[in-house]
Amino acid sequence: MAEADGVQDIERGYIIVRSASPVFASASTKLGAWVAEKMEEGWVPHGPPQAFNDGEKFHLIQAMTKS
């Protein structure tokens, strides 16, 4: 898993899927791929994705839950 992309476990049953890129479309595509992979494993998106630009990169995150 790359430092800027991937999945961060917060606690059991809850994860944050994240992606970062200087190009919004690239960050969005990467996030979509991670979310789709996690959905195949039984995770469900929790709320809408969030986006932030720090001036250099677009950071997108998606909270996901698993019962």
C-alpha positions as CSV (number, residue, x, y, z in Angstrom):
1,M,0.0,0.0,0.0
2,A,1.4,3.4,-1.0
3,E,1.7,6.0,1.7
4,A,-0.8,8.4,0.1
5,D,-3.3,5.7,-1.0
6,G,-5.0,2.8,0.8
7,V,-6.9,1.8,3.8
8,Q,-6.4,2.8,7.4
9,D,-8.0,0.7,10.1
10,I,-9.4,2.9,12.8
11,E,-11.1,0.1,14.9
12,R,-12.8,-3.2,14.3
13,G,-15.7,-2.7,11.9
14,Y,-14.7,0.7,10.7
15,I,-12.1,1.8,8.1
16,I,-11.1,4.9,6.2
17,V,-10.2,4.3,2.5
18,R,-8.1,7.1,1.1
19,S,-6.4,8.3,-2.0
20,A,-4.3,11.3,-3.0
21,S,-3.1,12.8,-6.3
22,P,-2.2,16.1,-7.8
23,V,-5.0,15.4,-10.3
24,F,-8.6,15.2,-8.9
25,A,-9.7,12.7,-11.6
26,S,-6.8,10.4,-10.7
27,A,-7.5,10.6,-7.0
28,S,-11.2,9.8,-7.7
29,T,-10.4,6.8,-9.9
30,K,-8.0,5.4,-7.3
31,L,-10.5,5.9,-4.5
32,G,-13.2,4.2,-6.6
33,A,-11.0,1.2,-7.1
34,W,-10.2,0.9,-3.4
35,V,-13.8,1.2,-2.4
36,A,-14.9,-1.4,-5.0
37,E,-12.3,-3.8,-3.7
38,K,-13.4,-3.3,-0.1
39,M,-17.1,-3.7,-1.1
40,E,-16.2,-7.2,-2.5
41,E,-14.9,-8.0,1.0
42,G,-18.2,-7.0,2.6
43,W,-17.5,-3.4,3.5
44,V,-20.2,-0.8,3.0
45,P,-19.6,3.0,2.3
46,H,-20.7,5.1,5.3
47,G,-21.8,8.5,4.1
48,P,-20.4,10.4,1.1
49,P,-16.7,10.6,0.3
50,Q,-14.9,13.7,1.5
51,A,-12.4,15.8,-0.5
52,F,-9.7,18.2,0.5
53,N,-7.0,20.1,-1.5
54,D,-3.8,21.1,0.4
55,G,-2.5,23.2,-2.5
56,E,-0.5,20.3,-3.9
57,K,-2.7,17.3,-3.9
58,F,-6.3,16.3,-3.8
59,H,-7.1,14.0,-0.8
60,L,-10.2,11.9,-1.0
61,I,-11.5,9.7,1.8
62,Q,-14.4,7.3,2.3
63,A,-15.5,5.9,5.6
64,M,-16.7,2.3,5.4
65,T,-18.3,-0.1,8.0
66,K,-18.6,-3.8,8.3
67,S,-21.1,-5.6,10.5
